[in-house]
Amino acid sequence: MSKNNKQYQLWIGLGLVIVAIILIMVFVINAMKGKESGNVTVGGEAEVTGLVCKDTVLIHPALTSVSMNSRANTVTATFRDDKLSSISLLYEGDYGTEKAAESAEAFARADYNEILVKKYGEQIDIFSVNFSVNGTKMQMVQTARDISKINSNTVTYFLLDQGTSIAKTLEGLKRQYETKGFACEISN
């Protein structure tokens, strides 16, 4: 093979590699485009809808060891093409003193894991959970990114009745929470 043929093949190969890189970049850029709901960007062309439900009465199973002065629960669910894709619970409780709030956090951490493992036979990491104390207030944020982990037992961790299945559609979940006394709003 002559020297010119080798250089020609090298240039053609280099050109093909450059074209492939450009095509991959275009694909990645298009795949990253998405729709925005609140502060969450979801890739693809799916219709994204949010559901926010609020309550001040119900108590999470892991938060019963220390009594609180007041509480607020906010459930936020995200739907892609009317299918539940994630759900979070934000609990905020006022315990009157910083010491009581710190005690509530310690009990909540222990009870959260103990109920999951001993009562429900689940792993402690099936949901993402964070606890924090700020003065007299304690917060718990819990998220399920894998909806299949919410079963007829763990549904109580999202303040629904044990023995029920979590609704997978927007209207179904809204109805479930409103039946429990939540005030719900839909956002696009």
N, C-alpha and C positions, 0 to 999 in steps of 0.2 A: 504494500500500500504506500502510495506516495505521501510525501510530507503535506502537500496541498489537500489531499483527501482527508488526512487526519485532522488538519486544522478546520476544514469544512464540517466534519462530523462533530468536532468539539464545539464549534459555534452553534450548530443546530441543537445539540444537547443542552448547551447553556441557555439558548432561547426557549427551549421547551420547559426547562426548570423555572425560568423567570415567568413564563405564562402560567405554569402550575401554581406558583406562589401568588400571583395576582388573583387567580381564580379562587384560591383558598381564602385570601384576604376579603374578597368580595362576598363570599359565602359567609364568613364569620361576621362581617359587618351587618349583613342582612339578618342573620340569625339573632344578633344582639338587639336589633330594633324590637320594640315591644310596646305594650300599652301600659299606662301608669295608673295605679289606683292608690291614692294617698302617697306614701313614700316608697311603695313597692313597685318595681318594674318587672313585668312578666313578658318573657320573650314569645315571639310568634304572633299569629294573627287572631288569637282567641279573644273572645269578649270577656273582660274581667269586671267583676262586680264585687262589692264589699257589703258586709252586713255587720252592724254594730248594735249590740244589745246591752242594756244597762239595768242593774238591779241593786237594791240596798238591803235585801232581806236574807237571801240564801247564804249558807255557809259551806265552804269547801270542806270535804271530809278531813283534811289534814290540819284544819285551822280551828278545831273545837276545844283544844286543851286550855287556852287562855281566853277569858272573855274580853270583848272589845267594847268600846263606847259606841262606835259606829263603823260601818263598812260600806264599801262600794265595789261592785263587780262589773267589769266591762268585758264582754265577749266580742271578739273581732274575728270574722270569718271571711276568707277570700274564695271566690268561685271563678273557675275558668269554664266558659261555655256552660254555665249553670251546674257545674259539678264541683263539689267542695274540694278545695285543694290544700287549705291550711286553716287552722283555727287556734286562737290564743285566748287566754283568760288573764286579765289584769285584776288582781285583788288589792285593795287599799283599805287597811284597817287602822283606826285611831284607838290607841290603848291608854291614853291619858297621861302616861309617864314614859320617859325614855327606857327606864328599867323594865317596865311591863312590855314595851314593844320589843326589846331585845330578848326577853324571855319568850314572847310569842314566836319570834323568829326561830329560836333554838328548838322549841317544841315542834313548830311547823316543819322544819327540816327533817327532824327525826320521824315524826308521824307520817310525813309525805312518803318517805322511803319504806317505812315499816308497813304501811297499808298496801302499797304497791306489791311488796314482796310477800308478806305473810298472809294478807287477806285475799289478794287478787292473783298471786302467783306470777307476777310480772317482773321484768328487769327494772331497775331503778332509772334507767336512761331511756325508757320508751318515749318520754316527753322531755323537751328542754324546759328546765325550770331555774329561776333565779329568785333569791330572796334579798331584801335590803331593808335597812332601818334608817329613818331620817327623823330624829327627834322622837315624838310620840307616835309616829306612824310607821307601820310595817307594810311592805309591798311584796307581792309574789307575782311573778310573770311566768306563765306556763304556755308552751306552744307545742302543738302536734303538727308536724310537717308530713308525717306518714299517717294518713287518716285511718288506715287499716289497723293501727294500734289502739284505736278507740273501740272497745268491745262493750258488751252489756254490763260489765263490771266497771271498767275504767271510764265509762261515760259519766259517772258521778264526779270525776275530776274536772268535768266541764259543766257541772251543776245541773245535769239532767238526771232523770230517774234511773236507778239501777234496774237492769233487766230490759231496758229499751235499747234500740239501735239509734245511733245518731243519723239524722236525716242528711242525705247527700246533696239535696237540691236547695236552692236559695229559699223558695217559698216554704218548703218542708221544714228547714231549720228555723226560719223566722217563726213559723207556727209553733214549733216545739218550745222555743224560748218565750214567746208571748204567753203560751199556756202556763209556763212557770212564773209569770208575773213580770217578765222583762219588758222594757220599752225598747223597741227595735227600729232602726232606720237602715234603709238601703242606700248605698252610694255607688256611683259609677266612676 
